[in-house]
Amino acid sequence: MGYRHSCPRCEKRGLKSWSELNDEEREVVKRLPLSGDYSLEERQQHHRWCTRCWYESTGSESKNA
């Protein structure tokens, strides 16, 4: 956590970590298709989401703020 950048898909500012999502947003994330071979636990710990278009950042993309 700590750094926040714009969504590469829709340019909304501030991707959210699991802990920043509300209960409804977490339910949406659980229903999203898995990106890669990540478990839900790995996604909760390391990934971030755009709550406008539901882009999922795995943390392995280049980080251009």
mmCIF file as gemmi writes it, N, C-alpha and C atoms, coordinates in Angstrom:
data_model
loop_
_atom_site.group_PDB
_atom_site.id
_atom_site.type_symbol
_atom_site.label_atom_id
_atom_site.label_alt_id
_atom_site.label_comp_id
_atom_site.label_asym_id
_atom_site.label_entity_id
_atom_site.label_seq_id
_atom_site.pdbx_PDB_ins_code
_atom_site.Cartn_x
_atom_site.Cartn_y
_atom_site.Cartn_z
_atom_site.occupancy
_atom_site.B_iso_or_equiv
_atom_site.pdbx_formal_charge
_atom_site.auth_seq_id
_atom_site.auth_asym_id
_atom_site.pdbx_PDB_model_num
ATOM 1 N N . MET Axp A 1 ? 0.841 -1.18 0 1 0 ? 1 A 1
ATOM 2 C CA . MET Axp A 1 ? 0 0 0 1 0 ? 1 A 1
ATOM 3 C C . MET Axp A 1 ? 0.882 1.238 0 1 0 ? 1 A 1
ATOM 4 N N . GLY Axp A 2 ? 0.26 2.394 0.148 1 0 ? 2 A 1
ATOM 5 C CA . GLY Axp A 2 ? 1.041 3.608 0.223 1 0 ? 2 A 1
ATOM 6 C C . GLY Axp A 2 ? 0.98 4.418 -1.051 1 0 ? 2 A 1
ATOM 7 N N . TYR Axp A 3 ? 1.356 3.821 -2.194 1 0 ? 3 A 1
ATOM 8 C CA . TYR Axp A 3 ? 1.301 4.579 -3.426 1 0 ? 3 A 1
ATOM 9 C C . TYR Axp A 3 ? -0.039 4.356 -4.102 1 0 ? 3 A 1
ATOM 10 N N . ARG Axp A 4 ? -0.512 5.379 -4.776 1 0 ? 4 A 1
ATOM 11 C CA . ARG Axp A 4 ? -1.788 5.293 -5.475 1 0 ? 4 A 1
ATOM 12 C C . ARG Axp A 4 ? -1.61 5.957 -6.829 1 0 ? 4 A 1
ATOM 13 N N . HIS Axp A 5 ? -2.099 5.336 -7.86 1 0 ? 5 A 1
ATOM 14 C CA . HIS Axp A 5 ? -2.001 5.935 -9.175 1 0 ? 5 A 1
ATOM 15 C C . HIS Axp A 5 ? -3.32 5.763 -9.918 1 0 ? 5 A 1
ATOM 16 N N . SER Axp A 6 ? -3.386 6.334 -11.082 1 0 ? 6 A 1
ATOM 17 C CA . SER Axp A 6 ? -4.601 6.274 -11.88 1 0 ? 6 A 1
ATOM 18 C C . SER Axp A 6 ? -4.761 4.91 -12.537 1 0 ? 6 A 1
ATOM 19 N N . CYS Axp A 7 ? -5.996 4.538 -12.755 1 0 ? 7 A 1
ATOM 20 C CA . CYS Axp A 7 ? -6.312 3.285 -13.438 1 0 ? 7 A 1
ATOM 21 C C . CYS Axp A 7 ? -5.834 3.37 -14.885 1 0 ? 7 A 1
ATOM 22 N N . PRO Axp A 8 ? -5.088 2.387 -15.368 1 0 ? 8 A 1
ATOM 23 C CA . PRO Axp A 8 ? -4.625 2.425 -16.753 1 0 ? 8 A 1
ATOM 24 C C . PRO Axp A 8 ? -5.751 2.224 -17.767 1 0 ? 8 A 1
ATOM 25 N N . ARG Axp A 9 ? -6.889 1.708 -17.325 1 0 ? 9 A 1
ATOM 26 C CA . ARG Axp A 9 ? -8.01 1.461 -18.229 1 0 ? 9 A 1
ATOM 27 C C . ARG Axp A 9 ? -8.923 2.678 -18.351 1 0 ? 9 A 1
ATOM 28 N N . CYS Axp A 10 ? -9.344 3.269 -17.211 1 0 ? 10 A 1
ATOM 29 C CA . CYS Axp A 10 ? -10.322 4.369 -17.272 1 0 ? 10 A 1
ATOM 30 C C . CYS Axp A 10 ? -9.786 5.681 -16.699 1 0 ? 10 A 1
ATOM 31 N N . GLU Axp A 11 ? -8.575 5.651 -16.159 1 0 ? 11 A 1
ATOM 32 C CA . GLU Axp A 11 ? -7.875 6.824 -15.633 1 0 ? 11 A 1
ATOM 33 C C . GLU Axp A 11 ? -8.468 7.388 -14.345 1 0 ? 11 A 1
ATOM 34 N N . LYS Axp A 12 ? -9.35 6.649 -13.686 1 0 ? 12 A 1
ATOM 35 C CA . LYS Axp A 12 ? -9.842 7.09 -12.367 1 0 ? 12 A 1
ATOM 36 C C . LYS Axp A 12 ? -8.668 7.073 -11.391 1 0 ? 12 A 1
ATOM 37 N N . ARG Axp A 13 ? -8.575 8.096 -10.589 1 0 ? 13 A 1
ATOM 38 C CA . ARG Axp A 13 ? -7.465 8.215 -9.636 1 0 ? 13 A 1
ATOM 39 C C . ARG Axp A 13 ? -7.717 7.354 -8.398 1 0 ? 13 A 1
ATOM 40 N N . GLY Axp A 14 ? -6.691 6.666 -7.936 1 0 ? 14 A 1
ATOM 41 C CA . GLY Axp A 14 ? -6.747 5.975 -6.656 1 0 ? 14 A 1
ATOM 42 C C . GLY Axp A 14 ? -7.282 4.561 -6.681 1 0 ? 14 A 1
ATOM 43 N N . LEU Axp A 15 ? -6.46 3.615 -7.096 1 0 ? 15 A 1
ATOM 44 C CA . LEU Axp A 15 ? -6.845 2.213 -6.989 1 0 ? 15 A 1
ATOM 45 C C . LEU Axp A 15 ? -6.911 1.843 -5.511 1 0 ? 15 A 1
ATOM 46 N N . LYS Axp A 16 ? -7.827 0.953 -5.161 1 0 ? 16 A 1
ATOM 47 C CA . LYS Axp A 16 ? -8.037 0.602 -3.759 1 0 ? 16 A 1
ATOM 48 C C . LYS Axp A 16 ? -7.483 -0.78 -3.444 1 0 ? 16 A 1
ATOM 49 N N . SER Axp A 17 ? -6.866 -0.887 -2.271 1 0 ? 17 A 1
ATOM 50 C CA . SER Axp A 17 ? -6.434 -2.187 -1.773 1 0 ? 17 A 1
ATOM 51 C C . SER Axp A 17 ? -7.647 -2.884 -1.157 1 0 ? 17 A 1
ATOM 52 N N . TRP Axp A 18 ? -7.497 -4.169 -0.839 1 0 ? 18 A 1
ATOM 53 C CA . TRP Axp A 18 ? -8.592 -4.943 -0.246 1 0 ? 18 A 1
ATOM 54 C C . TRP Axp A 18 ? -9.139 -4.263 1.002 1 0 ? 18 A 1
ATOM 55 N N . SER Axp A 19 ? -8.26 -3.774 1.859 1 0 ? 19 A 1
ATOM 56 C CA . SER Axp A 19 ? -8.687 -3.17 3.121 1 0 ? 19 A 1
ATOM 57 C C . SER Axp A 19 ? -9.449 -1.863 2.916 1 0 ? 19 A 1
ATOM 58 N N . GLU Axp A 20 ? -9.28 -1.233 1.764 1 0 ? 20 A 1
ATOM 59 C CA . GLU Axp A 20 ? -9.984 0.023 1.475 1 0 ? 20 A 1
ATOM 60 C C . GLU Axp A 20 ? -11.349 -0.196 0.834 1 0 ? 20 A 1
ATOM 61 N N . LEU Axp A 21 ? -11.611 -1.416 0.36 1 0 ? 21 A 1
ATOM 62 C CA . LEU Axp A 21 ? -12.901 -1.716 -0.266 1 0 ? 21 A 1
ATOM 63 C C . LEU Axp A 21 ? -13.972 -1.905 0.791 1 0 ? 21 A 1
ATOM 64 N N . ASN Axp A 22 ? -15.202 -1.476 0.478 1 0 ? 22 A 1
ATOM 65 C CA . ASN Axp A 22 ? -16.304 -1.749 1.404 1 0 ? 22 A 1
ATOM 66 C C . ASN Axp A 22 ? -16.841 -3.156 1.125 1 0 ? 22 A 1
ATOM 67 N N . ASP Axp A 23 ? -17.785 -3.626 1.918 1 0 ? 23 A 1
ATOM 68 C CA . ASP Axp A 23 ? -18.29 -4.998 1.792 1 0 ? 23 A 1
ATOM 69 C C . ASP Axp A 23 ? -18.861 -5.287 0.41 1 0 ? 23 A 1
ATOM 70 N N . GLU Axp A 24 ? -19.61 -4.343 -0.142 1 0 ? 24 A 1
ATOM 71 C CA . GLU Axp A 24 ? -20.209 -4.53 -1.466 1 0 ? 24 A 1
ATOM 72 C C . GLU Axp A 24 ? -19.128 -4.641 -2.543 1 0 ? 24 A 1
ATOM 73 N N . GLU Axp A 25 ? -18.114 -3.787 -2.46 1 0 ? 25 A 1
ATOM 74 C CA . GLU Axp A 25 ? -17.016 -3.821 -3.431 1 0 ? 25 A 1
ATOM 75 C C . GLU Axp A 25 ? -16.226 -5.129 -3.32 1 0 ? 25 A 1
ATOM 76 N N . ARG Axp A 26 ? -16.053 -5.63 -2.12 1 0 ? 26 A 1
ATOM 77 C CA . ARG Axp A 26 ? -15.352 -6.91 -1.932 1 0 ? 26 A 1
ATOM 78 C C . ARG Axp A 26 ? -16.123 -8.053 -2.583 1 0 ? 26 A 1
ATOM 79 N N . GLU Axp A 27 ? -17.44 -8.012 -2.503 1 0 ? 27 A 1
ATOM 80 C CA . GLU Axp A 27 ? -18.253 -9.046 -3.15 1 0 ? 27 A 1
ATOM 81 C C . GLU Axp A 27 ? -18.084 -8.993 -4.661 1 0 ? 27 A 1
ATOM 82 N N . VAL Axp A 28 ? -18.007 -7.787 -5.228 1 0 ? 28 A 1
ATOM 83 C CA . VAL Axp A 28 ? -17.768 -7.644 -6.662 1 0 ? 28 A 1
ATOM 84 C C . VAL Axp A 28 ? -16.422 -8.264 -7.018 1 0 ? 28 A 1
ATOM 85 N N . VAL Axp A 29 ? -15.386 -7.948 -6.251 1 0 ? 29 A 1
ATOM 86 C CA . VAL Axp A 29 ? -14.045 -8.469 -6.524 1 0 ? 29 A 1
ATOM 87 C C . VAL Axp A 29 ? -14.04 -9.998 -6.49 1 0 ? 29 A 1
ATOM 88 N N . LYS Axp A 30 ? -14.737 -10.579 -5.529 1 0 ? 30 A 1
ATOM 89 C CA . LYS Axp A 30 ? -14.776 -12.044 -5.422 1 0 ? 30 A 1
ATOM 90 C C . LYS Axp A 30 ? -15.399 -12.681 -6.656 1 0 ? 30 A 1
ATOM 91 N N . ARG Axp A 31 ? -16.262 -11.942 -7.358 1 0 ? 31 A 1
ATOM 92 C CA . ARG Axp A 31 ? -16.95 -12.475 -8.538 1 0 ? 31 A 1
ATOM 93 C C . ARG Axp A 31 ? -16.221 -12.177 -9.843 1 0 ? 31 A 1
ATOM 94 N N . LEU Axp A 32 ? -15.185 -11.356 -9.776 1 0 ? 32 A 1
ATOM 95 C CA . LEU Axp A 32 ? -14.427 -11.047 -10.982 1 0 ? 32 A 1
ATOM 96 C C . LEU Axp A 32 ? -13.65 -12.266 -11.439 1 0 ? 32 A 1
ATOM 97 N N . PRO Axp A 33 ? -13.44 -12.397 -12.749 1 0 ? 33 A 1
ATOM 98 C CA . PRO Axp A 33 ? -12.586 -13.491 -13.228 1 0 ? 33 A 1
ATOM 99 C C . PRO Axp A 33 ? -11.182 -13.324 -12.64 1 0 ? 33 A 1
ATOM 100 N N . LEU Axp A 34 ? -10.553 -14.433 -12.299 1 0 ? 34 A 1
ATOM 101 C CA . LEU Axp A 34 ? -9.205 -14.385 -11.743 1 0 ? 34 A 1
ATOM 102 C C . LEU Axp A 34 ? -8.223 -13.853 -12.775 1 0 ? 34 A 1
ATOM 103 N N . SER Axp A 35 ? -7.343 -12.984 -12.322 1 0 ? 35 A 1
ATOM 104 C CA . SER Axp A 35 ? -6.292 -12.48 -13.206 1 0 ? 35 A 1
ATOM 105 C C . SER Axp A 35 ? -5.04 -13.307 -12.931 1 0 ? 35 A 1
ATOM 106 N N . GLY Axp A 36 ? -4.717 -14.178 -13.852 1 0 ? 36 A 1
ATOM 107 C CA . GLY Axp A 36 ? -3.552 -15.025 -13.659 1 0 ? 36 A 1
ATOM 108 C C . GLY Axp A 36 ? -3.872 -16.189 -12.746 1 0 ? 36 A 1
ATOM 109 N N . ASP Axp A 37 ? -2.859 -16.653 -12.059 1 0 ? 37 A 1
ATOM 110 C CA . ASP Axp A 37 ? -2.972 -17.849 -11.227 1 0 ? 37 A 1
ATOM 111 C C . ASP Axp A 37 ? -2.888 -17.471 -9.76 1 0 ? 37 A 1
ATOM 112 N N . TYR Axp A 38 ? -3.646 -16.451 -9.347 1 0 ? 38 A 1
ATOM 113 C CA . TYR Axp A 38 ? -3.578 -15.929 -7.991 1 0 ? 38 A 1
ATOM 114 C C . TYR Axp A 38 ? -4.736 -16.449 -7.151 1 0 ? 38 A 1
ATOM 115 N N . SER Axp A 39 ? -4.449 -16.82 -5.911 1 0 ? 39 A 1
ATOM 116 C CA . SER Axp A 39 ? -5.506 -17.205 -4.982 1 0 ? 39 A 1
ATOM 117 C C . SER Axp A 39 ? -6.18 -15.934 -4.462 1 0 ? 39 A 1
ATOM 118 N N . LEU Axp A 40 ? -7.347 -16.083 -3.856 1 0 ? 40 A 1
ATOM 119 C CA . LEU Axp A 40 ? -8.031 -14.93 -3.275 1 0 ? 40 A 1
ATOM 120 C C . LEU Axp A 40 ? -7.148 -14.29 -2.207 1 0 ? 40 A 1
ATOM 121 N N . GLU Axp A 41 ? -6.462 -15.106 -1.426 1 0 ? 41 A 1
ATOM 122 C CA . GLU Axp A 41 ? -5.58 -14.578 -0.381 1 0 ? 41 A 1
ATOM 123 C C . GLU Axp A 41 ? -4.456 -13.717 -0.973 1 0 ? 41 A 1
ATOM 124 N N . GLU Axp A 42 ? -3.843 -14.185 -2.059 1 0 ? 42 A 1
ATOM 125 C CA . GLU Axp A 42 ? -2.792 -13.389 -2.716 1 0 ? 42 A 1
ATOM 126 C C . GLU Axp A 42 ? -3.368 -12.089 -3.263 1 0 ? 42 A 1
ATOM 127 N N . ARG Axp A 43 ? -4.544 -12.174 -3.847 1 0 ? 43 A 1
ATOM 128 C CA . ARG Axp A 43 ? -5.182 -10.978 -4.392 1 0 ? 43 A 1
ATOM 129 C C . ARG Axp A 43 ? -5.475 -9.981 -3.277 1 0 ? 43 A 1
ATOM 130 N N . GLN Axp A 44 ? -5.948 -10.455 -2.135 1 0 ? 44 A 1
ATOM 131 C CA . GLN Axp A 44 ? -6.267 -9.575 -1.016 1 0 ? 44 A 1
ATOM 132 C C . GLN Axp A 44 ? -5.011 -8.877 -0.493 1 0 ? 44 A 1
ATOM 133 N N . GLN Axp A 45 ? -3.89 -9.552 -0.512 1 0 ? 45 A 1
ATOM 134 C CA . GLN Axp A 45 ? -2.66 -9.007 0.044 1 0 ? 45 A 1
ATOM 135 C C . GLN Axp A 45 ? -1.935 -8.059 -0.895 1 0 ? 45 A 1
ATOM 136 N N . HIS Axp A 46 ? -1.986 -8.317 -2.199 1 0 ? 46 A 1
ATOM 137 C CA . HIS Axp A 46 ? -1.095 -7.604 -3.114 1 0 ? 46 A 1
ATOM 138 C C . HIS Axp A 46 ? -1.769 -6.825 -4.237 1 0 ? 46 A 1
ATOM 139 N N . HIS Axp A 47 ? -3.005 -7.11 -4.538 1 0 ? 47 A 1
ATOM 140 C CA . HIS Axp A 47 ? -3.657 -6.475 -5.685 1 0 ? 47 A 1
ATOM 141 C C . HIS Axp A 47 ? -4.45 -5.245 -5.256 1 0 ? 47 A 1
ATOM 142 N N . ARG Axp A 48 ? -4.736 -4.392 -6.26 1 0 ? 48 A 1
ATOM 143 C CA . ARG Axp A 48 ? -5.567 -3.21 -6.046 1 0 ? 48 A 1
ATOM 144 C C . ARG Axp A 48 ? -6.58 -3.129 -7.179 1 0 ? 48 A 1
ATOM 145 N N . TRP Axp A 49 ? -7.704 -2.47 -6.917 1 0 ? 49 A 1
ATOM 146 C CA . TRP Axp A 49 ? -8.803 -2.442 -7.885 1 0 ? 49 A 1
ATOM 147 C C . TRP Axp A 49 ? -9.303 -1.035 -8.128 1 0 ? 49 A 1
ATOM 148 N N . CYS Axp A 50 ? -9.767 -0.824 -9.354 1 0 ? 50 A 1
ATOM 149 C CA . CYS Axp A 50 ? -10.467 0.407 -9.721 1 0 ? 50 A 1
ATOM 150 C C . CYS Axp A 50 ? -11.95 0.136 -9.504 1 0 ? 50 A 1
ATOM 151 N N . THR Axp A 51 ? -12.601 0.958 -8.711 1 0 ? 51 A 1
ATOM 152 C CA . THR Axp A 51 ? -14.017 0.726 -8.428 1 0 ? 51 A 1
ATOM 153 C C . THR Axp A 51 ? -14.938 1.351 -9.478 1 0 ? 51 A 1
ATOM 154 N N . ARG Axp A 52 ? -14.373 1.921 -10.526 1 0 ? 52 A 1
ATOM 155 C CA . ARG Axp A 52 ? -15.19 2.412 -11.647 1 0 ? 52 A 1
ATOM 156 C C . ARG Axp A 52 ? -15.319 1.327 -12.715 1 0 ? 52 A 1
ATOM 157 N N . CYS Axp A 53 ? -14.183 0.764 -13.161 1 0 ? 53 A 1
ATOM 158 C CA . CYS Axp A 53 ? -14.223 -0.209 -14.258 1 0 ? 53 A 1
ATOM 159 C C . CYS Axp A 53 ? -13.805 -1.615 -13.823 1 0 ? 53 A 1
ATOM 160 N N . TRP Axp A 54 ? -13.393 -1.783 -12.568 1 0 ? 54 A 1
ATOM 161 C CA . TRP Axp A 54 ? -12.979 -3.043 -11.961 1 0 ? 54 A 1
ATOM 162 C C . TRP Axp A 54 ? -11.712 -3.626 -12.557 1 0 ? 54 A 1
ATOM 163 N N . TYR Axp A 55 ? -10.85 -2.735 -13.054 1 0 ? 55 A 1
ATOM 164 C CA . TYR Axp A 55 ? -9.504 -3.155 -13.439 1 0 ? 55 A 1
ATOM 165 C C . TYR Axp A 55 ? -8.794 -3.665 -12.19 1 0 ? 55 A 1
ATOM 166 N N . GLU Axp A 56 ? -8.042 -4.742 -12.326 1 0 ? 56 A 1
ATOM 167 C CA . GLU Axp A 56 ? -7.3 -5.309 -11.199 1 0 ? 56 A 1
ATOM 168 C C . GLU Axp A 56 ? -5.808 -5.178 -11.446 1 0 ? 56 A 1
ATOM 169 N N . SER Axp A 57 ? -5.152 -4.445 -10.582 1 0 ? 57 A 1
ATOM 170 C CA . SER Axp A 57 ? -3.704 -4.263 -10.658 1 0 ? 57 A 1
ATOM 171 C C . SER Axp A 57 ? -3.038 -5.363 -9.832 1 0 ? 57 A 1
ATOM 172 N N . THR Axp A 58 ? -2.157 -6.107 -10.467 1 0 ? 58 A 1
ATOM 173 C CA . THR Axp A 58 ? -1.478 -7.196 -9.77 1 0 ? 58 A 1
ATOM 174 C C . THR Axp A 58 ? -0.226 -6.73 -9.058 1 0 ? 58 A 1
ATOM 175 N N . GLY Axp A 59 ? 0.173 -5.495 -9.3 1 0 ? 59 A 1
ATOM 176 C CA . GLY Axp A 59 ? 1.386 -4.983 -8.69 1 0 ? 59 A 1
ATOM 177 C C . GLY Axp A 59 ? 2.613 -5.246 -9.526 1 0 ? 59 A 1
ATOM 178 N N . SER Axp A 60 ? 2.476 -6.047 -10.582 1 0 ? 60 A 1
ATOM 179 C CA . SER Axp A 60 ? 3.624 -6.356 -11.43 1 0 ? 60 A 1
ATOM 180 C C . SER Axp A 60 ? 3.702 -5.438 -12.642 1 0 ? 60 A 1
ATOM 181 N N . GLU Axp A 61 ? 2.672 -4.59 -12.839 1 0 ? 61 A 1
ATOM 182 C CA . GLU Axp A 61 ? 2.697 -3.634 -13.932 1 0 ? 61 A 1
ATOM 183 C C . GLU Axp A 61 ? 3.677 -2.513 -13.595 1 0 ? 61 A 1
ATOM 184 N N . SER Axp A 62 ? 4.088 -1.778 -14.592 1 0 ? 62 A 1
ATOM 185 C CA . SER Axp A 62 ? 4.94 -0.61 -14.306 1 0 ? 62 A 1
ATOM 186 C C . SER Axp A 62 ? 4.102 0.416 -13.579 1 0 ? 62 A 1
ATOM 187 N N . LYS Axp A 63 ? 4.689 1.083 -12.641 1 0 ? 63 A 1
ATOM 188 C CA . LYS Axp A 63 ? 3.957 2.031 -11.778 1 0 ? 63 A 1
ATOM 189 C C . LYS Axp A 63 ? 4.263 3.456 -12.186 1 0 ? 63 A 1
ATOM 190 N N . ASN Axp A 64 ? 3.455 3.992 -13.091 1 0 ? 64 A 1
ATOM 191 C CA . ASN Axp A 64 ? 3.615 5.373 -13.547 1 0 ? 64 A 1
ATOM 192 C C . ASN Axp A 64 ? 2.568 6.226 -12.867 1 0 ? 64 A 1
ATOM 193 N N . ALA Axp A 65 ? 2.993 7.044 -11.92 1 0 ? 65 A 1
ATOM 194 C CA . ALA Axp A 65 ? 2.04 7.87 -11.178 1 0 ? 65 A 1
ATOM 195 C C . ALA Axp A 65 ? 1.586 9.052 -11.987 1 0 ? 65 A 1
